Amino acid sequence: MSTVLIQNGTIVNADSTVQADLLIEGATIKEIRAGIPASSAYKVVDARGLLLLPGGIDAHTHLNMPTGSTQPADDFLTGTRAAAIGGTTTIVEFATQPRGTKMRDALDVWWKKAEGKACIDYGLHMTITDLGESGLEDMDDLVREGVTSFKLFMAYPNSLMVDDATIFKALRQTAKNGALICMHAENGSVIDVIVQQALTEGKTAPIYHHLTRPTLAEAEAVHRAIALAEMAGAPIYIVHVSCEDALNQVREARDRGLPAFAETCPQYLLLSLEDVTDKGWEGAKYVFTPPLRERRNQSKLWEGLRTDHLQVVSTDHCPFCFEDQKALGKDDFTKIPNGGPGIEHRLQLLHHHGVGKSNFSINRFVELVSTAPARIFGMYPKKGLLAVGSDADLVLWDPNEEYTISAATQAMRVDYSMYEGFHVRGNARDVYSRGELIVSGGKFIGKPGRGNYLRREARGGAWK
């Protein structure tokens, strides 16, 4: 069992900032206090000038998820390796149930996808496409396996979208078994009509992906999802909120005391419709859903993060190479594989534009990228916290390191960056996962397959 003593650092949790030493014994944190004496049996690390942060938790990733005729460029190996380099030590990946199959079968498939590849610990959500005759019992079975969150789509008719009755049944089941429904909230039926009209009019360029998915279609679905959850007596988590109209629905629900939770993503905070209007085919790099919104929405999302109307920043990482995969939609924006890369740079972007630009404190930063997802998704206090007994998942963060994001230097297996040329300050120097140094000096030195599957707790104290 290895023992590591990290001295002279500043330990940052969501609710505290202290100057102290931190002792790791094996996979867990053994002691935190000032002046822990060194021993010849310890590996001693000097963290002077660095912040010690809980490892990041990305609660929304898509690795190896089939999408039409292709699948994301990153798999569990390259995706989790890139995540680790960026300071993320845990992901929660979406497994998808094909229609007409049992959810447990999909769980087995995703375990196999991760086997021998995952470089960091991972949990699994289950995307429900079909409840069938035994779907509710399947949900209970998965909760016993540590899958304590389920995703449903209100978008993508004839593929992933389910009707309100299915959503309501699933919500009632989570009210009983303590799990959480994650909702992709857009009015897919209405959007489909708008999309078909655009195609009829010959509007096939990437920009029409954005222009055919109005903010009100997102807001209406968020409102409806929250209403269904309220009727079912269940909590709900809205994924990738992109605009003020949708955020207003979450705020109103939370102001009424409902257990409604929501995330946003860096792309909605930092990129806008105005940024891609004149990009032509290059705009295919930014085809993801919900789409980019007008720039005026960004300040409202930052405000939502400050005021806790948004609790989490995840990535929705689902990358497709521009040259050969995005090109599938060259003549029809609806055929462009839907998703973008982001798992590697979430912490850097949020630190620079959040903490560095005084949008929130370093403690709120930790809350958004680690502690809140750990609480909401049943991993706290093992994850998301630097405390005695917690997993030794931690990042030695240099708040002053400056660099420029570029596809030429990223670890993600994709041929472009949505943040090409963004200059940021703050980066992960060293990263520990369960006490093991897996990133040193910004270089990955861990072993593929070392990541463990996490059996997450139902509720996890999140609904208080």
LINLIN-V671466 format. One record per residue. N is the residue number from 1. SS is DSSP state (A for helix, B for strand, O for the rest). OMEGA is omega in whole degrees, 0 to 359 (* if undefined). Layout:
N;SS;OMEGA  N;SS;OMEGA
//
This chain:
1;O;181  2;O;177  3;B;183  4;B;176  5;B;178  6;B;186  7;B;167  8;B;179  9;B;174  10;B;184  11;B;184  12;B;169  13;B;181  14;O;185  15;O;183  16;B;173  17;B;184  18;B;171  19;B;184  20;B;172  21;B;181  22;B;182  23;B;177  24;B;175  25;B;184  26;O;184  27;O;187  28;B;176  29;B;185  30;B;187  31;B;173  32;B;174  33;B;176  34;O;171  35;O;174  36;O;184  37;O;178  38;O;178  39;O;178  40;O;180  41;O;183  42;O;162  43;B;185  44;B;180  45;B;178  46;B;181  47;O;180  48;O;180  49;O;182  50;O;173  51;B;173  52;B;183  53;B;169  54;B;178  55;O;180  56;B;177  57;B;177  58;B;188  59;B;183  60;B;178  61;B;177  62;O;178  63;O;179  64;O;178  65;O;179  66;B;179  67;B;183  68;O;182  69;O;183  70;B;177  71;B;184  72;O;182  73;O;177  74;O;170  75;O;182  76;A;179  77;A;186  78;A;181  79;A;181  80;A;175  81;A;177  82;A;178  83;A;182  84;A;180  85;A;179  86;O;178  87;O;176  88;B;183  89;B;178  90;B;170  91;B;167  92;B;187  93;B;177  94;B;168  95;B;184  96;B;177  97;O;173  98;O;180  99;O;177  100;O;180  101;O;177  102;O;179  103;A;181  104;A;177  105;A;178  106;A;177  107;A;179  108;A;179  109;A;182  110;A;173  111;A;180  112;A;177  113;A;183  114;A;186  115;O;178  116;O;184  117;O;188  118;O;181  119;O;179  120;O;181  121;B;183  122;B;168  123;B;180  124;B;161  125;B;172  126;B;175  127;B;181  128;O;175  129;O;186  130;O;177  131;O;178  132;O;182  133;O;186  134;O;186  135;A;181  136;A;176  137;A;176  138;A;179  139;A;179  140;A;179  141;A;180  142;A;176  143;A;177  144;A;178  145;O;179  146;O;173  147;O;190  148;O;175  149;B;185  150;B;180  151;B;173  152;B;182  153;B;171  154;O;180  155;O;179  156;O;177  157;O;177  158;O;173  159;O;184  160;O;187  161;B;174  162;O;182  163;O;184  164;A;180  165;A;178  166;A;178  167;A;182  168;A;178  169;A;180  170;A;178  171;A;178  172;A;180  173;A;178  174;A;174  175;A;179  176;A;188  177;A;174  178;O;179  179;O;186  180;B;175  181;B;173  182;B;189  183;B;166  184;B;190  185;O;167  186;O;178  187;O;187  188;A;181  189;A;179  190;A;179  191;A;181  192;A;177  193;A;181  194;A;179  195;A;182  196;A;177  197;A;179  198;A;180  199;A;178  200;A;180  201;O;178  202;O;180  203;O;188  204;O;183  205;O;182  206;O;183  207;A;182  208;A;170  209;A;181  210;A;188  211;A;180  212;O;180  213;O;187  214;O;180  215;A;180  216;A;176  217;A;174  218;A;182  219;A;179  220;A;181  221;A;176  222;A;178  223;A;182  224;A;180  225;A;180  226;A;178  227;A;178  228;A;178  229;A;179  230;A;178  231;A;181  232;A;182  233;O;185  234;O;171  235;O;178  236;B;181  237;B;180  238;B;182  239;O;175  240;O;173  241;O;189  242;O;191  243;O;180  244;A;182  245;A;179  246;A;179  247;A;180  248;A;179  249;A;178  250;A;181  251;A;181  252;A;180  253;A;180  254;A;177  255;A;176  256;O;177  257;O;180  258;O;177  259;O;179  260;B;182  261;B;183  262;B;176  263;B;164  264;B;185  265;B;181  266;A;183  267;A;180  268;A;178  269;A;192  270;A;180  271;O;184  272;O;177  273;A;180  274;A;181  275;A;186  276;A;185  277;O;185  278;O;184  279;O;181  280;A;182  281;A;177  282;A;179  283;A;178  284;A;178  285;A;187  286;A;176  287;O;174  288;O;188  289;O;355  290;O;183  291;O;172  292;O;182  293;O;176  294;O;187  295;O;182  296;A;180  297;A;188  298;A;181  299;A;179  300;A;178  301;A;176  302;A;177  303;A;178  304;A;177  305;A;180  306;A;188  307;A;178  308;O;168  309;O;166  310;O;188  311;O;191  312;B;167  313;B;176  314;B;184  315;O;191  316;O;183  317;B;180  318;O;191  319;O;173  320;O;181  321;O;184  322;O;189  323;O;185  324;O;182  325;O;177  326;A;181  327;A;177  328;A;180  329;A;184  330;O;184  331;O;183  332;O;186  333;A;181  334;A;180  335;A;175  336;O;177  337;O;194  338;O;177  339;O;180  340;B;181  341;O;178  342;O;190  343;O;186  344;O;193  345;O;182  346;A;184  347;A;181  348;A;180  349;A;181  350;A;177  351;A;183  352;A;186  353;A;177  354;A;181  355;A;185  356;O;181  357;O;173  358;O;173  359;O;173  360;O;184  361;O;176  362;A;178  363;A;176  364;A;175  365;A;178  366;A;178  367;A;186  368;A;187  369;A;184  370;A;190  371;A;181  372;A;176  373;A;176  374;A;179  375;A;186  376;A;186  377;O;165  378;O;179  379;O;184  380;O;7  381;O;176  382;O;178  383;O;174  384;O;186  385;O;170  386;O;182  387;O;178  388;O;180  389;O;177  390;O;173  391;B;179  392;O;172  393;O;184  394;B;182  395;B;169  396;B;191  397;B;176  398;B;185  399;B;185  400;B;180  401;B;180  402;B;175  403;B;182  404;B;181  405;O;180  406;O;175  407;O;182  408;O;184  409;O;183  410;O;179  411;O;178  412;O;184  413;O;181  414;O;191  415;O;175  416;O;172  417;O;175  418;O;184  419;O;181  420;O;178  421;O;177  422;O;177  423;B;184  424;B;174  425;B;182  426;B;184  427;B;176  428;B;175  429;B;179  430;B;180  431;B;177  432;B;174  433;B;186  434;O;175  435;O;181  436;B;177  437;B;182  438;B;173  439;B;180  440;B;181  441;O;180  442;O;180  443;B;179  444;B;180  445;O;180  446;O;182  447;O;173  448;O;179  449;O;182  450;O;181  451;O;180  452;O;170  453;B;182  454;O;171  455;O;188  456;O;180  457;O;171  458;O;183  459;O;180  460;O;179  461;O;188  462;O;189  463;O;180  464;O;*
//
